[in-house]
Amino acid sequence: MEKVTTVGIDLAKAVFSLHGVDGAGRAVLRRTVRRDQLVEVVAGLSPCLIGMEACSGAHDWGRRFQEHGHMVRLMAPKFVAPYRKGGKNDGNDAEAICEAVTRPSMRFVPVKSLEQQALLALHRVRQGFVVERTATINRLRGLLTEFGVVLALRSVTVRRQAALAAEALPELAKRAIGDLLEQLRGLDERINGYDREIEAQAKLCEPAQRLMKIRGIGPTTALAIVATVGNAREFKNGRQFAAWIGLVPGQYSTGGKVRLGHISKRGDAYLRNLLVQGARSVLNSAGMHQDRMSRWILQLQPRRGYYRTLVAIANKNARTAWALLAKNETLRVA
């Protein structure tokens, strides 16, 4: 077999397809292997470029392949799809990945370290508990509404008044409400525990400490950015970073006519949500500050409205965060 220079691997749970080409672009490797065979097969290849889609388990495989001297590149699946020829099957997917990874304009996802993935696991589990807590509060409000008790759409109000309102209900309903309140208290304790752990980890992370100097970016957002982005130099500039998060308008331009729509919502929805929520606190407190950022916000809101201003602040914070990470600088407040 001729020397393989590029390999595309279609990842799966049990069966993996490999497509390899030589320096002239000729297909010299087409193979399907089981999960327990994949590392052995890849280790037997001379160091080459390996492309994979950024999906579940891709970062772990990437670290394993790098240990054997290979250069690993991960790509978003939507960027690979246009290179697939014919119907969708594992072999065609692997061939499309092999083709896409060689494109000079392709955008790649950095392979995350174990530490980065561990930090992101904290965020993902915490966010799951937050979603579960919100669902529990909504369930409480819905059940009480069936008995004519309408509580305000505020978690503080539900916590304070649900138990009191349940006293007048039948015993079965009272018990159900009590169980939901107990579950809510348990979720609060778990989320608070994760918040304390994230805050402690942020204090130990120097890049996160620098990001926390930005108004609207706290320990949770700072640590999430550091763990998700890794090397900020993978992005050409701050605008590219903001676009990757999905904080720039989507374009529908043709015939020389520019049409801009809503924000594109690309990238990590969790990271975008954290930045927008942080922007909300910046906007609400802008009137109490006299710095350049606050003056800009107060001039922008009357012209563009509340929600566009939120996105603009989040976009600016994202660009600032990129500059601090990519240039290894500390925020200079003006």
Salt bridges, closest charged atoms under 4 A:
GLU2 OE1 - ARG26 NH2 3.22
ASP22 OD2 - ARG26 NH2 3.15
ASP36 OD1 - ARG34 NE 3.43
ASP60 OD1 - ARG63 NH2 3.69
ASP60 OD2 - ARG64 NH2 3.22
ASP93 OD1 - ARG84 NH1 3.34
ASP93 OD2 - LYS88 NZ 2.64
GLU95 OE2 - LYS85 NZ 3.64
GLU99 OE2 - ARG103 NH2 3.52
GLU167 OE1 - LYS174 NZ 3.08
ASP188 OD1 - ARG133 NH1 3.00
ASP188 OD1 - ARG159 NH2 2.70
ASP195 OD1 - ARG126 NE 2.49
GLU206 OE2 - ARG210 NE 2.73
ASP268 OD2 - ARG124 NH2 3.01
ASP291 OD1 - ARG215 NH1 3.18
GLU329 OE1 - ARG332 NH1 3.80
